[in-house]
């Protein structure tokens, strides 16, 4: 039963990802945008300060 639930959840996640990003290029842009936000958050907290 757990295996079926995991399979259904994974399928729903992948279907959502495919509809959100129609192309590999679009997926790359999404990942890049997330990376930029993480980098900004790190800069805001001082996590990237080389002390």
ChimeraX commands (.cxc) that place a marker at each C-alpha (Angstrom):
marker #1 position 0.00,0.00,0.00 radius 0.5
marker #1 position 2.86,2.38,0.82 radius 0.5
marker #1 position 4.44,1.66,-2.52 radius 0.5
marker #1 position 1.25,2.59,-4.38 radius 0.5
marker #1 position 0.87,5.82,-2.37 radius 0.5
marker #1 position 4.47,6.79,-3.12 radius 0.5
marker #1 position 3.99,5.98,-6.81 radius 0.5
marker #1 position 0.85,8.11,-6.99 radius 0.5
marker #1 position 2.51,11.04,-5.20 radius 0.5
marker #1 position 5.56,10.83,-7.44 radius 0.5
marker #1 position 3.39,10.73,-10.54 radius 0.5
marker #1 position 1.43,13.78,-9.39 radius 0.5
marker #1 position 4.66,15.66,-8.67 radius 0.5
marker #1 position 6.13,14.83,-12.06 radius 0.5
marker #1 position 2.90,15.77,-13.84 radius 0.5
marker #1 position 2.96,19.12,-12.04 radius 0.5
marker #1 position 6.57,19.69,-13.01 radius 0.5
marker #1 position 5.88,18.86,-16.64 radius 0.5
marker #1 position 2.96,21.25,-16.86 radius 0.5
marker #1 position 4.91,24.02,-15.12 radius 0.5
marker #1 position 7.92,23.67,-17.43 radius 0.5
marker #1 position 7.07,22.88,-21.02 radius 0.5
marker #1 position 10.68,22.52,-22.06 radius 0.5
marker #1 position 14.05,21.62,-20.61 radius 0.5
marker #1 position 15.06,25.23,-21.16 radius 0.5
marker #1 position 12.10,26.33,-19.03 radius 0.5
marker #1 position 13.11,23.90,-16.29 radius 0.5
marker #1 position 16.63,25.30,-16.36 radius 0.5
marker #1 position 15.30,28.82,-15.94 radius 0.5
marker #1 position 13.19,27.70,-12.97 radius 0.5
marker #1 position 16.18,26.06,-11.30 radius 0.5
marker #1 position 18.32,29.13,-11.97 radius 0.5
marker #1 position 15.67,31.39,-10.42 radius 0.5
marker #1 position 15.57,29.21,-7.28 radius 0.5
marker #1 position 19.38,29.32,-7.08 radius 0.5
marker #1 position 19.35,33.10,-7.30 radius 0.5
marker #1 position 16.82,33.35,-4.46 radius 0.5
marker #1 position 18.90,31.02,-2.28 radius 0.5
marker #1 position 22.00,33.08,-3.03 radius 0.5
marker #1 position 20.18,36.31,-2.14 radius 0.5
marker #1 position 18.97,34.79,1.14 radius 0.5
marker #1 position 22.52,33.68,1.97 radius 0.5
marker #1 position 23.82,37.19,1.25 radius 0.5
marker #1 position 21.10,38.73,3.43 radius 0.5
marker #1 position 22.01,36.52,6.40 radius 0.5
marker #1 position 25.75,37.02,5.98 radius 0.5
marker #1 position 26.27,33.32,5.30 radius 0.5
marker #1 position 28.60,34.10,2.39 radius 0.5
marker #1 position 30.84,36.43,4.43 radius 0.5
marker #1 position 34.37,34.98,4.04 radius 0.5
marker #1 position 35.51,35.77,7.60 radius 0.5
marker link #1:1,2 radius 0.2
marker link #1:2,3 radius 0.2
marker link #1:3,4 radius 0.2
marker link #1:4,5 radius 0.2
marker link #1:5,6 radius 0.2
marker link #1:6,7 radius 0.2
marker link #1:7,8 radius 0.2
marker link #1:8,9 radius 0.2
marker link #1:9,10 radius 0.2
marker link #1:10,11 radius 0.2
marker link #1:11,12 radius 0.2
marker link #1:12,13 radius 0.2
marker link #1:13,14 radius 0.2
marker link #1:14,15 radius 0.2
marker link #1:15,16 radius 0.2
marker link #1:16,17 radius 0.2
marker link #1:17,18 radius 0.2
marker link #1:18,19 radius 0.2
marker link #1:19,20 radius 0.2
marker link #1:20,21 radius 0.2
marker link #1:21,22 radius 0.2
marker link #1:22,23 radius 0.2
marker link #1:23,24 radius 0.2
marker link #1:24,25 radius 0.2
marker link #1:25,26 radius 0.2
marker link #1:26,27 radius 0.2
marker link #1:27,28 radius 0.2
marker link #1:28,29 radius 0.2
marker link #1:29,30 radius 0.2
marker link #1:30,31 radius 0.2
marker link #1:31,32 radius 0.2
marker link #1:32,33 radius 0.2
marker link #1:33,34 radius 0.2
marker link #1:34,35 radius 0.2
marker link #1:35,36 radius 0.2
marker link #1:36,37 radius 0.2
marker link #1:37,38 radius 0.2
marker link #1:38,39 radius 0.2
marker link #1:39,40 radius 0.2
marker link #1:40,41 radius 0.2
marker link #1:41,42 radius 0.2
marker link #1:42,43 radius 0.2
marker link #1:43,44 radius 0.2
marker link #1:44,45 radius 0.2
marker link #1:45,46 radius 0.2
marker link #1:46,47 radius 0.2
marker link #1:47,48 radius 0.2
marker link #1:48,49 radius 0.2
marker link #1:49,50 radius 0.2
marker link #1:50,51 radius 0.2
view
